[in-house]
Amino acid sequence: MLSRTSRRVMAVLAAASMLGITSCSDFGNDAEETAGGPGSLVTERTLTGTAALPSASRTHLITYLSDGADRRPTLVSGTVAIPEGEAPAGGWPVISWAHGTTGVGDACAPSADTPGGPAHSYISRTTAMLDRWVADGYAVVQTDYEGLGTPGGHPYMNGDSAADSVVDIVRAARQLDPAIGTRWIAMGHSQGGHAALHAAARGTERAPELELQGAVAFAPGSRTSETAEYYATAGPAIGPALGFLPVLLLGAQAADPSIDADAMLTDASRPLLDAARTGCMDDIREVASTVPVDQVFAPDADLEPLREYYAGQEVEPLTLRVPTLVVQGSDDALVLRPVTDQVTAALCGNGADLSYRVYDGADHRAVLEESVDDVRAFVDGVRAGEAQDGTCG
């Protein structure tokens, strides 16, 4: 049964719905007051429109409790898509999807997507892929992550926060609909691939009442601790990647308030932060194209706290607890193949049951489509308990 605080928040959400408000950030973060532990369902309403999966019998917008980067209770938003028909014995199997980088503002949350939305060009692509899963009988849950769609900053690439959001939305979904089963797959792209790997490492311990059967990481983000030095080189090559810098800075600041993003930048580059606070990646890239690459960091900027924060979020030290598939495009200009080669080798060295596939000619987004058959075969195999044809020696 929901607490009095939860019922009050649900009433606020219902009123917001009648007013046409779609973002979960339009009501307060009651995580500290709301009864229940991680994975507790706080609010829900039926979701229609662009953010709903077309093949689902219904899609719900929910908020639920998780643990933030500071390890305190936090309110997270996300969606739950339920298949048509009657659930099989054991309940609907679950895909818990972790999205790629959209930005750090609430408008960048996938649950807030609209046809003209600031992150629609990316989200529409993952929606099409995920819709195939719900059409095939999987409940598909999608976290927005901490601070996207709910109050507070978004701690970008924070492994613990992201993984817990991926795990806890499965718990919340089962409270929403008991026909959703306990068996689930963690799956994500780019930033979400990083989250899926962290979920593979901590998901079983986090939620022992569930059965995490495997994980799939599409072009997983990594080596973010090296980005400060990369941007500091001030070479022309940093231009195309400059749009990610304010996301990295504000994301680190959200997790560690002692990091002062504004103080690190120059007058010429500080508009990047304004763009990130109010827009999403396309908006940020537009501003980034006007910033001189030799005027990014202030002369006295201390980049060490930034490097230290992201060093603590790397995936290479992880011990993966479930079979894992990593897929990578050979022509990916954002997550480079040589880096993913090294990451997967390190994970193998940690004892992972890991399969690694590279797709010739595929870029950062095309790998989502190019890997469809291999991903489906992997998911079918781990669900059946079959040993995978891994690449670790």
C-alpha positions as CSV (number, residue, x, y, z in Angstrom):
1,M,0.0,0.0,0.0
2,L,1.3,3.5,-0.9
3,S,2.1,5.9,2.0
4,R,0.3,9.1,2.7
5,T,3.1,11.0,1.1
6,S,3.0,8.8,-2.0
7,R,-0.8,9.3,-2.3
8,R,-0.2,13.1,-2.1
9,V,2.4,12.9,-4.8
10,M,0.1,10.8,-7.0
11,A,-2.6,13.5,-6.5
12,V,-0.2,16.2,-7.6
13,L,0.7,14.1,-10.7
14,A,-2.9,13.5,-11.6
15,A,-3.6,17.2,-11.4
16,A,-0.5,17.9,-13.5
17,S,-1.8,15.4,-16.1
18,M,-5.1,17.2,-16.4
19,L,-3.2,20.4,-17.0
20,G,-1.2,18.8,-19.8
21,I,2.0,18.6,-17.8
22,T,4.1,15.7,-19.0
23,S,7.5,16.1,-17.2
24,C,7.9,14.4,-13.8
25,S,10.0,17.4,-12.8
26,D,6.8,19.4,-12.4
27,F,6.3,18.0,-8.9
28,G,8.7,17.8,-6.0
29,N,11.2,15.2,-5.0
30,D,9.7,13.6,-1.9
31,A,12.2,10.7,-1.8
32,E,13.3,11.6,1.8
33,E,9.7,11.7,3.0
34,T,8.3,8.8,1.0
35,A,8.0,5.4,2.8
36,G,9.6,2.4,1.2
37,G,13.0,1.3,0.1
38,P,14.8,1.2,-3.3
39,G,12.5,0.2,-6.1
40,S,9.3,1.4,-4.3
41,L,6.7,2.7,-6.8
42,V,5.7,6.2,-5.9
43,T,3.5,7.5,-8.8
44,E,2.1,6.2,-12.0
45,R,-0.1,7.3,-14.9
46,T,-0.9,6.0,-18.3
47,L,1.4,7.5,-21.0
48,T,0.4,8.1,-24.5
49,G,2.1,9.8,-27.4
50,T,5.7,9.6,-28.6
51,A,7.3,8.2,-25.5
52,A,4.9,5.2,-25.4
53,L,5.9,2.1,-27.3
54,P,3.4,1.6,-30.1
55,S,3.2,-2.2,-29.8
56,A,2.5,-2.2,-26.0
57,S,-0.9,-2.8,-24.6
58,R,-0.2,0.2,-22.4
59,T,2.7,2.3,-21.3
60,H,3.0,3.9,-17.9
61,L,5.0,6.9,-16.7
62,I,6.2,6.2,-13.2
63,T,8.4,7.6,-10.5
64,Y,10.2,5.3,-8.1
65,L,12.7,5.3,-5.3
66,S,16.4,4.6,-5.9
67,D,19.7,5.6,-4.4
68,G,21.5,8.7,-5.8
69,A,25.1,9.3,-6.4
70,D,25.3,10.5,-2.8
71,R,23.8,7.2,-1.7
72,R,20.7,8.9,-0.3
73,P,17.1,8.1,-1.5
74,T,16.2,9.8,-4.7
75,L,13.1,10.0,-6.9
76,V,13.7,8.7,-10.5
77,S,11.3,8.7,-13.4
78,G,10.9,6.2,-16.2
79,T,8.4,4.2,-18.3
80,V,7.0,0.7,-18.2
81,A,5.6,-0.8,-21.4
82,I,3.5,-4.0,-21.1
83,P,2.9,-6.4,-24.0
84,E,-0.4,-7.4,-25.5
85,G,-2.0,-10.6,-24.4
86,E,-1.7,-12.8,-21.4
87,A,1.6,-13.2,-19.6
88,P,3.4,-16.5,-19.8
89,A,4.0,-18.7,-16.8
90,G,6.5,-16.9,-14.5
91,G,5.4,-13.5,-15.8
92,W,6.5,-11.2,-18.7
93,P,10.3,-11.3,-19.1
94,V,11.8,-7.8,-18.7
95,I,14.3,-5.7,-20.7
96,S,15.6,-2.9,-18.6
97,W,16.9,-0.3,-21.0
98,A,19.5,2.4,-20.2
99,H,19.6,5.2,-22.8
100,G,22.6,6.9,-24.3
101,T,23.6,10.5,-23.7
102,T,20.8,13.0,-24.3
103,G,21.9,15.8,-22.0
104,V,21.5,16.8,-18.4
105,G,18.3,18.8,-18.5
106,D,14.8,17.5,-17.7
107,A,13.7,18.0,-21.3
108,C,16.3,15.4,-22.3
109,A,14.5,12.6,-20.4
110,P,13.2,9.9,-22.8
111,S,9.9,9.9,-21.0
112,A,9.4,13.5,-22.0
113,D,10.0,12.8,-25.7
114,T,7.8,14.5,-28.3
115,P,7.9,14.5,-32.1
116,G,9.7,17.9,-32.0
117,G,11.5,17.2,-28.8
118,P,15.2,18.2,-28.3
119,A,16.4,14.6,-28.0
120,H,13.9,13.0,-30.5
121,S,16.4,12.2,-33.2
122,Y,18.1,9.8,-30.9
123,I,15.2,8.5,-28.8
124,S,13.0,7.7,-31.9
125,R,15.8,5.3,-33.0
126,T,15.9,3.4,-29.7
127,T,12.1,3.5,-29.5
128,A,11.9,1.6,-32.7
129,M,14.3,-1.0,-31.5
130,L,12.6,-1.4,-28.1
131,D,9.2,-1.7,-29.7
132,R,10.3,-4.9,-31.3
133,W,11.0,-6.4,-27.9
134,V,7.6,-5.5,-26.5
135,A,6.0,-6.9,-29.6
136,D,7.7,-10.2,-28.9
137,G,6.4,-10.4,-25.4
138,Y,8.9,-8.5,-23.2
139,A,8.0,-5.9,-20.7
140,V,10.3,-3.0,-21.5
141,V,11.2,-0.6,-18.7
142,Q,13.3,2.5,-19.4
143,T,14.8,4.6,-16.6
144,D,15.4,8.3,-17.2
145,Y,18.3,8.2,-14.6
146,E,18.7,10.3,-11.5
147,G,18.1,14.0,-12.2
148,L,16.6,13.6,-15.7
149,G,12.8,14.3,-15.4
150,T,13.0,14.7,-11.6
151,P,14.5,17.4,-9.4
152,G,18.2,17.7,-8.9
153,G,21.2,17.4,-11.1
154,H,22.0,14.4,-13.3
155,P,25.2,12.7,-12.2
156,Y,26.5,11.8,-15.6
157,M,28.1,8.4,-16.0
158,N,27.9,7.7,-12.3
159,G,28.1,3.9,-12.2
160,D,26.3,3.2,-8.9
161,S,23.5,5.6,-9.5
162,A,22.9,4.6,-13.1
163,A,23.0,0.8,-12.3
164,D,20.7,1.2,-9.4
165,S,18.2,3.1,-11.5
166,V,18.3,0.3,-14.0
167,V,17.7,-2.3,-11.3
168,D,15.2,-0.5,-9.2
169,I,12.8,0.3,-12.1
170,V,12.3,-3.5,-12.5
171,R,11.2,-3.7,-8.9
172,A,8.9,-0.8,-9.3
173,A,7.4,-2.2,-12.5
174,R,6.5,-5.4,-10.7
175,Q,4.5,-3.4,-8.1
176,L,2.7,-1.7,-11.0
177,D,1.8,-5.0,-12.7
178,P,2.3,-8.3,-10.9
179,A,2.2,-10.0,-14.3
180,I,5.7,-8.7,-14.9
181,G,8.1,-11.5,-13.9
182,T,11.4,-11.6,-12.0
183,R,13.7,-12.6,-14.9
184,W,15.3,-9.7,-16.6
185,I,18.0,-8.5,-18.9
186,A,20.0,-5.2,-18.5
187,M,20.6,-3.5,-21.8
188,G,21.9,-0.1,-22.8
189,H,23.6,2.0,-25.4
190,S,26.6,4.4,-25.0
191,Q,26.1,6.0,-21.6
192,G,23.5,3.3,-21.1
193,G,26.0,0.6,-22.1
194,H,28.2,1.9,-19.2
195,A,25.1,1.6,-17.0
196,A,24.4,-1.9,-18.2
197,L,27.9,-3.1,-17.4
198,H,27.6,-1.6,-13.9
199,A,24.2,-3.4,-13.5
200,A,25.9,-6.6,-14.6
201,A,28.3,-6.2,-11.8
202,R,26.0,-5.2,-9.0
203,G,22.4,-6.0,-10.1
204,T,22.2,-9.5,-8.5
205,E,23.4,-8.3,-5.2
206,R,21.2,-5.2,-5.4
207,A,18.0,-7.1,-6.0
208,P,18.4,-10.8,-5.0
209,E,14.6,-11.3,-5.3
210,L,15.0,-10.8,-9.1
211,E,16.9,-13.0,-11.6
212,L,19.3,-11.0,-13.7
213,Q,20.0,-13.4,-16.6
214,G,22.4,-11.3,-18.7
215,A,23.4,-7.9,-19.9
216,V,23.9,-6.3,-23.4
217,A,26.1,-3.2,-23.8
218,F,26.0,-1.4,-27.1
219,A,29.1,0.8,-27.7
220,P,29.5,1.3,-23.9
221,G,31.0,4.6,-22.8
222,S,34.3,4.4,-21.0
223,R,37.6,6.2,-20.3
224,T,35.8,9.4,-19.4
225,S,38.5,10.1,-16.9
226,E,40.8,10.8,-19.8
227,T,38.5,13.5,-21.3
228,A,39.8,16.4,-19.3
229,E,43.3,16.0,-20.7
230,Y,41.9,15.4,-24.1
231,Y,40.0,18.7,-24.1
232,A,43.0,20.5,-22.6
233,T,45.1,19.7,-25.6
234,A,43.3,22.6,-27.4
235,G,43.8,20.9,-30.8
236,P,41.4,21.2,-33.7
237,A,40.4,17.5,-33.2
238,I,38.4,18.4,-30.0
239,G,35.9,20.5,-31.9
240,P,33.5,17.8,-32.9
241,A,33.5,16.3,-29.4
242,L,33.2,19.7,-27.5
243,G,29.4,19.3,-27.1
244,F,30.0,16.6,-24.5
245,L,32.2,18.8,-22.3
246,P,29.4,20.7,-20.4
247,V,27.6,17.4,-19.9
248,L,30.7,15.9,-18.3
249,L,31.3,19.0,-16.2
250,L,27.7,19.5,-14.9
251,G,27.4,15.7,-14.4
252,A,30.5,15.6,-12.2
253,Q,29.3,18.7,-10.3
254,A,25.9,17.0,-9.7
255,A,27.7,14.1,-8.0
256,D,30.4,16.2,-6.3
257,P,29.3,19.8,-5.6
258,S,32.9,20.8,-4.8
259,I,33.5,20.7,-8.6
260,D,32.8,24.2,-9.9
261,A,32.0,23.8,-13.6
262,D,31.7,27.6,-14.2
263,A,35.1,28.3,-12.7
264,M,36.8,25.8,-15.0
265,L,35.7,27.6,-18.2
266,T,36.6,30.8,-20.0
267,D,34.1,33.6,-20.9
268,A,34.2,32.2,-24.4
269,S,33.3,28.6,-23.4
270,R,31.0,29.2,-20.5
271,P,27.9,29.5,-22.8
272,L,28.3,25.7,-23.2
273,L,27.0,25.3,-19.6
274,D,24.0,27.6,-20.3
275,A,23.1,25.5,-23.3
276,A,23.4,22.3,-21.4
277,R,21.3,23.6,-18.5
278,T,18.4,24.6,-20.9
279,G,18.8,22.3,-23.9
280,C,19.9,18.8,-25.0
281,M,22.8,17.5,-27.2
282,D,21.8,19.2,-30.5
283,D,21.4,22.5,-28.7
284,I,24.8,22.1,-27.0
285,R,26.5,21.1,-30.3
286,E,25.2,24.3,-32.0
287,V,26.8,26.4,-29.3
288,A,30.0,24.3,-29.3
289,S,30.6,25.1,-32.9
290,T,31.1,28.8,-32.0
291,V,33.7,28.1,-29.2
292,P,37.4,28.5,-30.1
293,V,39.1,25.3,-29.3
294,D,42.0,27.2,-27.7
295,Q,39.7,29.0,-25.3
296,V,38.0,26.2,-23.5
297,F,39.5,25.9,-20.0
298,A,40.5,28.8,-17.8
299,P,44.3,29.2,-17.4
300,D,44.0,28.3,-13.7
301,A,41.5,25.5,-14.0
302,D,42.1,22.6,-11.7
303,L,41.1,19.5,-13.7
304,E,42.2,16.9,-11.2
305,P,38.9,16.7,-9.3
306,L,37.1,16.1,-12.7
307,R,39.6,13.4,-13.6
308,E,39.3,11.7,-10.2
309,Y,35.5,11.7,-10.2
310,Y,35.4,10.0,-13.6
311,A,38.2,7.6,-12.7
312,G,35.9,6.2,-10.1
313,Q,33.2,5.5,-12.6
314,E,35.2,3.4,-15.1
315,V,34.0,-0.1,-16.1
316,E,37.4,-1.8,-16.5
317,P,37.8,-2.8,-12.8
318,L,34.3,-4.4,-12.7
319,T,33.6,-8.0,-12.0
320,L,30.6,-8.9,-14.1
321,R,28.3,-11.4,-12.4
322,V,26.2,-12.5,-15.4
323,P,26.8,-13.4,-19.1
324,T,27.4,-10.2,-21.0
325,L,27.4,-9.2,-24.7
326,V,29.3,-6.1,-25.8
327,V,28.7,-4.9,-29.4
328,Q,30.7,-2.2,-31.1
329,G,30.8,-0.5,-34.5
330,S,34.1,-0.4,-36.3
331,D,33.4,3.2,-37.6
332,D,32.1,4.6,-34.3
333,A,33.7,8.1,-33.9
334,L,32.3,8.6,-30.3
335,V,33.1,5.3,-28.6
336,L,36.2,4.1,-30.4
337,R,36.7,0.5,-31.2
338,P,40.4,0.3,-29.9
339,V,39.1,1.6,-26.5
340,T,36.3,-1.0,-26.4
341,D,38.8,-3.7,-27.4
342,Q,40.9,-2.8,-24.3
343,V,37.8,-2.5,-22.1
344,T,36.5,-6.0,-23.0
345,A,40.0,-7.4,-22.6
346,A,40.2,-6.0,-19.1
347,L,36.7,-7.4,-18.2
348,C,37.8,-10.8,-19.5
349,G,40.8,-10.5,-17.2
350,N,38.4,-10.0,-14.3
351,G,36.8,-13.3,-15.1
352,A,33.8,-12.2,-17.1
353,D,31.6,-14.5,-19.1
354,L,31.7,-12.1,-22.0
355,S,31.0,-12.2,-25.8
356,Y,32.3,-9.3,-27.9
357,R,31.1,-8.6,-31.5
358,V,32.3,-5.9,-33.9
359,Y,30.3,-4.7,-36.9
360,D,32.2,-3.5,-39.9
361,G,31.1,-0.1,-41.2
362,A,28.7,0.5,-38.3
363,D,28.9,3.9,-36.5
364,H,27.7,4.8,-33.0
365,R,24.0,4.5,-33.7
366,A,24.0,2.1,-36.6
367,V,25.3,-0.6,-34.3
368,L,21.8,-0.8,-32.7
369,E,20.4,-2.2,-36.0
370,E,23.4,-4.1,-37.2
371,S,23.6,-6.2,-34.1
372,V,19.9,-7.1,-33.9
373,D,20.3,-10.8,-34.8
374,D,23.3,-11.4,-32.5
375,V,21.6,-9.6,-29.6
376,R,18.4,-11.6,-30.0
377,A,20.4,-14.9,-30.2
378,F,22.3,-13.9,-27.0
379,V,19.1,-13.0,-25.1
380,D,17.4,-16.2,-26.2
381,G,20.4,-18.2,-25.2
382,V,20.9,-16.8,-21.7
383,R,17.1,-17.1,-21.0
384,A,17.3,-20.7,-22.0
385,G,20.4,-21.2,-19.7
386,E,22.7,-22.1,-22.6
387,A,26.4,-21.5,-22.4
388,Q,27.5,-18.6,-24.6
389,D,30.2,-18.7,-27.2
390,G,32.3,-16.2,-25.3
391,T,35.4,-14.4,-26.5
392,C,37.3,-14.5,-23.2
393,G,40.0,-17.1,-23.2
